[in-house]
Each structure stands twice: as C-alpha cells, then as structure tokens.
Amino acid sequence: DPSVPGNRPVYLKGANTNFYLMLENGDVWYWGGWLANSLPAGLGSADVTPRRIVALDPWTKSRVGAGEPYITAVDGGINMGGALLSDGQLLSWGLGSAFVGGRPVVNDLAARDPGIVPGLSGITSMQFGQTGVAMLDSEGRLWGYGAPLDNGYLPLEVQVISSGVVQFAAGASFFIWQDTAGLFWGRGFNVAGAIGSPVGSGIGGGTGSSGGRRVTTDLTAVAR
C-alpha cells in the first residue's frame, strides 16, 4: 500500500525474467523469475505476486545502522545479479562461483547469497546485459565482469574495461560507452549491428585504453 509511510515505490528495474522494485524504506521486492532468473539465494518464480527479497535485508535502508551503506539499485542478467550500495560498493550473486565477479566463495551454492565484490569502490551506476555487467565509477572508469562465455566478452573477475568514460549502456549481448573526447566505443556480440559495422561479428576487448571497438554508427544525437 503506497499510502503507508515508507511504502512508496522509488525504483523499478526489469531484469532477466523478473522485475525488481524498491520501496522508499529500502525494501527490495520482485515478481516473475521464470527460468535462469537474476534472483539471489535460489529464489523461484513469484508469478504476478510480488515478494520481498529477504536475502537483501541486511543492506536495505531501513535495516542498516546510521552511516552504514544501503542498496540504491538492483539489476541482473541470466543466472546472475547485483546491487549497488550507497558507498559505491557492489553486491553480487549468481548460479556459481564463476558468476559473481571473482568474489571469493566457498562453493557454488554459497555464490547464490549476496556478498561484496572486493576491489570496487566509488561505483555510481551499473547495468547488466544478459551475461555480464558494466559499472561506472566516480573517476570515469568503466568496470565489468561476465559469466562464462559472456556475450560482451567481459572477464570472469572484475576489471577496468575503459577509462575517461562519461556515459554507457548495456544491451542484451553488448556494451557501449562514450569517452571524454565524444567518441563511442562498443564490445560484444554484434549480430544486429548495435555497435556498428561489420555486422554479425563478435567484438572483444580493443587495444589501448578504449577496451572496445570504435562505433561506426553516428551517435552524436545522444552524446554528452
């Protein structure tokens, strides 16, 4: 009931086969979740009835102590997901140890529970594709990691993908970003030409600091 204090929805995100909804009090809910969903702790389908994600409660705004980091965004792909914290850290979870960005876990079952990805700080935004995630930090560095055989050709352990980045976006199987010079770069599975020509080719990491291939499509209309 949004009329109840704290129950007003403030965040909605569509992920792989499920939706995430965050309330003003910080509680994270979901619905959907069929087959290869992005949910933590082995959660299954909620059909059309939303359910609170209890596994994320230790990091929700109304349950953390004063000054402690809390969840500000949630997203996910196929068998993997993550949550951004207010201090710029990232929680990850996934089907197994190869789906959580190099976060140490004792076994694949433990990877389903949310945990902090080491080595990340100052993250201001994140976006998941189907099999990987890109994150931008306050210094303009684009970080990323992917699942095994990630379509975006991201590494299993989180790494800097590019620097001098001002904006980025994730597609189902590709990532694209703009640098401070106004140029656009991309990497991933280019079956429909989302990152320019040639169409139908998989584009991995580029040379130098770009981390991708120059996008040939004219994107000046969305440049910052």
Disulfide bonds with the S-S distance in Angstrom:
none
